[in-house]
Structures are given as C-alpha cells and as structure tokens.
Amino acid sequence: MTNYLDFEKPLAEIEGKAEELRAMARAGEGVDVEEEAGALDKKAAVMLRDLYKDLTPWRKCQVARHPERPHCKDYIKGLFTEYTPLAGDRNFADDHAVMGGLARLNDTPVMVIGHEKGNDTKSRIERNFGMARPEGYRKAIRLMEMADKFGLPVITLVDTPGAYPGKGAEERGQSEAIARSTEMCLQIGVPLISVIIGEGGSGGAVAFASANRVAMLEHSVYSVISPEGCASILWKDAEKMREAAEALRLTAKDLTRLGVADRIIDEPMGGAHRDPKAAIASVGTAISAMLSELSGKTPKKLIKDRREKFLNMGSSGLAA
C-alpha cells in the first residue's frame, strides 16, 4: 500500500479508483475494467508529473522524510558486495543509528558509513530514527581512521534529522564527538564522498559530509536546522515551517548553487520511494563517477582540495 503525502491526496484518489476497478476484475465480477483503469493511470501519471515538476522547499522536506524512501541499509544492499559490518566505538557501546563497514563497489574496496533510520516501528526505535549518539560518531571516526590506514576510499550516506540531543548523549560528549568526526573527515588522505540520501540535519550530517565531493538526491534536503525548529525560534510558531523552509535554502538546487553540494542526483518521477531500485542505481552511478574524478590524487592533494572547498563554500552564490 502506497503511503501518500499530504499534497498527493488528489493523486491518491485517482490511483485508488484504478486499483478498485482492478480489484473488482480480480474478484471475478465479469467486468472489463482495463480501458477505464488505463485512462485513470494516464491521468495519474500526468498529475504526478505536475505535482513534482516544481516542488516547494517544504514539500521537498516531506519527500525527503517519506517513510518508504530507501535508507542506508537499502543502498548498502543494492550497491555494495562483500559488505562486512564493523560495530562499536571500542569505548562505550555500538550505536545502531550509524552503520558501516568494509565493502566493494564495482570490485573496488571501500569503507561505507551511513545513518540508518529504520523502516518500521521496531527498527526505527532500535535505530533511534537515524539520530546518532556520541558512540556513533566515534565509531565513524574509527572506521575513517582504518580506511585512511589501508588506503580505502570512504563513502558516507547521510540521512538524519540531526544528532541525538538527549541527556545521556550530552553527558558522553556529543558536541566533542561531532567535532572530532568532522575533523577526521578533513584529515584523512583518501577520497571521501558523501551522498545526502534523505535528510541532512545540522552538525549530525556535517560530521559525515565534510567530503571531497558532496552529492544530493534531487529531493533530499540539507540544513543547519529543521524548518519546524527554525520557525519555533524565529517566529515562536512551528506552523510557519513553510516560510522557514524557503528561507533556509535547503534544497539540492539551492545548495549546488551555493557550492555546498557538488552534484544533484536525479530521482525517479514521484521520488525515490516510488522506484527504489532506480534511485539506488542512480546513486551508484554518481558515486562511481565521483570516485573516478578523485582517482590518482595524492593524499596531500585530497586533503588540500577538501579544506579549500569548505573555506570557499558559499562564495559563488552569495550575490545571487
């Protein structure tokens, strides 16, 4: 059963009617419905294209958060072979909001690290909805250090509303862990590629995305704060999230123009959740292309280019 977003309700009605007609035919009621159902399919396709032709920033936030959108685990399963998960920060615990390990991408050995939100109630609770604690970032640091030692490119898949702000996380040094993970991103002498596959929330995302190349899926978002949080601070009203989303300039198009993101990866019509296999394949193609761009660069050059990228960030689009 398709999970429709608020702005997709008219589409839900049309697709629902088409499915009802086909259900009648399957029930053996002797009614030829294919012509009428086909006409509804065509109408739904046109409506879907119109809805997604020019999404507002707030609607892009809704698509980026869609519960059926492919998550880190899906990308790892679909793109990588010989994946060997590595767990724990060797200090406190294993944070299930962050997954990572050794793998191969098109037979190239890599280290892959990402936020995992989960896909049902049980797994979302286990994964803490993709909100990492300090031990998650310390696990990522450990894996990046290992990749640097063995000369393995690092690929990070970002999908988090932000780092977990709970009391325990703060007591165990959340801010320090985020800062150290960001620092490690800037220090490693191997190619570092980051893809925003859903939400890129605040420092919790930056700690994985201080990379040589940052790509964003077409309907992903990347911002310093959520639109609801921004609206609560600026206007004391979370319902002004639409205005906040506009002001934050959090879309892939805006961030590419500002130099925050380097590449936009097209999604299937209607978002990645409508055709996860196609979305995953597109991400794989983009990662391979970015790895090719960085191949042959020395560790010193990779570090220098990465640091300059972030020092110059935003300058190209500030006048626009």
N, C-alpha and C positions, 0 to 999 in steps of 0.2 A: 504493500500500500504506500503510495506516494505521500510524502509529508510536504504539504503546501505552505508557503509563506503567506503573510497577510495580503501582500499586493498581488498574489497569484490566485486569489479566490475566484475571479471570473474564469480563469483557465481551469481551475478545479471543477467548476460546474460543467464545462464543455467536455472535458476528458471523462468526468464521471458519467455523463449521459452516454458517451460512446461505450464505456465499459458495461453499463447497464444493458444496452442493446445486445452486446456480445454475450453477456451472461444469460439473457433470455434465449439466444440461439443455442448456447451450450446446454441449457436445460431441456432442450428438445421440444420447444414450443412450436416448431414448424414455421418460424418467421424468418424470412430472408432480410437480414438487417445490414449486410455488409456495405451496401451502397450508402445508406444513411449514416452508418458509423464512419465510413471513409470520408464522407463530407465533413463530419464533425472533427475527424483527425486533421483534415486540411485547415479547418477554421482554427483549431487549437495550435497548429504549427505557426500560422500567421500571428496569432495572438502572442505566442511565446516569443517569437522574434521581435515583435513590437515592444513587449514588456522589457526585454533585455537589451534593446537597442541603445538605450541611454539611461542606465540606472543612476539614481541619485546616490551620493555617498552613503546615506543611511540605509538604502536598500542593498548596497554592496556589503555593508556590515551584516545585514540579515543573511545574505547569501553565504558570506564567509563563515557564519556561525551555524549553517544548516546542519542538523544532526546526521544527515545521510552523506555529508561530504566526506570523501576519502581522507583518512588520517594517516599519521606517520607509519603505523603498522601496516596499512594497506600499501603504501609506497614501497616500504622495505620488501614486502612480499612480492609485489609486482615488478620491481626493478632490479633487485639485487639477488645474487646467488651466493651460496656458501655463507649465509649470514650466521655469525657466531656471537650471540649476545654476551655482553660483559656487564656485570652488575656491581653495585655498591661503590661507596666513596672511600672504603678502607679506613673509616673513622667512626661513623655513626650508624648508617643504615643504607638500604637501597631505596631510592626514590622512584616509584613506578610511574610518575609523571614524565620522567625522562628515560628514553630507551636508546641504546646504542651498542655498537659492536663492530667487529671486523666483517667485511663482506667483499664481494666482487661486483663491479659494474661493467658489463661487457668484457669480462675477464680481467679487468683492471682492479687490483686490490685497493680498497679504500677503507676509511673509517666513517661510519654513518652514525649520526647522533640526531635525535629529534624529540619534540614534545609529543606526547600521546594523550588524547582526551578521553578515549574510550568510546564505545558505540552503543552501550545500553546502560541501564541504571547501575548494575553491579560493577561493570568495568569503569564507568565514569567516576564512581566513588573510589574505586581502587586506584585509579589514575589521578585522582584529585582534580578532575576536569582540565587536565593539562597545566595546572599551576604548580610549578616546581618549588620544592623546599631547598634549603642550602645544600643538602647532600646530593640533590640532583645536579646542581651546578658544579659541585666538587667532583661528582662522577664524570661530568663532561670535561672538566679540566684534566682529570686523569687520562681519559681517552684521547684528548688532544695531545697531551704530552707523549703518550705511547705512539700516536701517529707520527709526530714530529721525529721521534727517535728512530722509527723504522722507515721514514720517508714516504708515508702514505697520505694521499690527498684526503682532506676532511670535507664531508658533505653534511650540512645541517638542514633539517626540515623543521621550520618554525610554525607552531600553531598553539598559541597560548594567549589567554586574556591578560596574562601578567604573572609575575612571581607570586607565590602564596604569601599573604600578609598576616598570617596567624601569629599568635604569641610565641609558640614554640619555635617557629621559623626565625622570628626576630631574635629570640634568645640564643639561637645557634649561629647567628651571624649572617642573616640573609643578605644584607647590603654588601658585606665584605665578600661573600661568595659570588654574587653577581659581578662585582668589580673585578675579582680575580679571574672569572671566566672571560669577561670582556678583554682583560689584559692578556690572557693566554691566546685569545683569538688574534690579537695584534702581534704576538711574539713568535708564533710557530713559523718555521721556514718551509712549509709545504703549502700547496694550493688549498685555499679554503673557499668553498662555495656554499652559499646559503639560499634556500628557497622558502619564501613565505607561502605556505600552502593553505592557510586559513586566516587566523588572527595573528598579528604580530603586536603584542601588547607591552609597551614600555620597556624598562630595563630587563625584564624577563625574556624579551625577544632579542634585545641588543646583545645580551650575553652570548648568544649563539650566532648572531648575524653581523658581527664586525668582520666582514669577509672581503676577499678579493673581488668576488662577484656576488651581488645580491639580486636574485630574480623574484618576481612576484607573479603568482597566478592572477589572471585577469580580474577576478572578483575577490581577491584577498585584500586585507587592509593592514596597515602598519602605522601605529601612532603612539604618542607619548602617554596617552590615557584613553580610556574608553569614552565614547560620546556621552554616555549616561553620567560618568564620573565628571567629565568636563562641564556638562550642563549643571550638575549639582553644585560645583564650585563657583562657576561664573554667574549663574542665574538663580541658584538655590532651588532649581526645579529640574529634576531628571527628565521630565517630559519634553524638554527643549533639546532632546538628543539629536533631532534632525538638523537644527541650526548648528549644534556643536560639530556634527559630522562634516558639515560643509566647511566650517572654519578650520578644522584640524588638517584638512588636505591629506587625508589618509588613504586615498585610492592609489592603485598602481600607476595610473596615468599621471597624477599629480607628483608622485614621488620619483618617477622616472625623470620628469621634467626638472625636478629639484636636485637630481643627482644622488638621491638616497638609494634608489633602485637602478639597476643597470639594464634590466630586461623584463619585458612583460610576456608571460606565457599564456597563450590563448586557451580558453576553456571551451568545452562543448556548449552548444546552444542551450541555454537554461541553467548553466552552471555545472561544476564538476560532479555534483551529486546525481545528475541525470545520465551521465555516461562516465563512471569512474575509470573504466579501463582506458578510454581515450584520454582522459585527463592525466592519468598516471604515465601513459606513453609519451605525452607531450612534455611532461616534466623530465622524463628520462632523456629525451632528445635534447632538451635545453641544457641539462647537466653535462651531457657528453660534449656538447658544443663549447660550453664554458671551460671544461677541463682541457679541451684542445687548445683554447686560447691561452691557457696558462702553462701548457706543457713546455718544457725546455727552459723555463725561467729559473734562475738560481735562487736559493733560499734568501740571500741578501736582497735580490730584486723583488721577490714576492713580498717580503716584509716592508720594504721601502714603498712599493706601489700601494700596499694596503693602508699604510699610515697616511700617505699623501691623499689617498681617496677620501679618508674621513676628515682630514684637515681642510680639504677643499669643498666638503659637502654643502650643498645648498647655494653655493655662489652662482651657479649657472642659471638658477631660476628665480633669484630674489627680485629681479627687476620686472618679472612678468606679472 
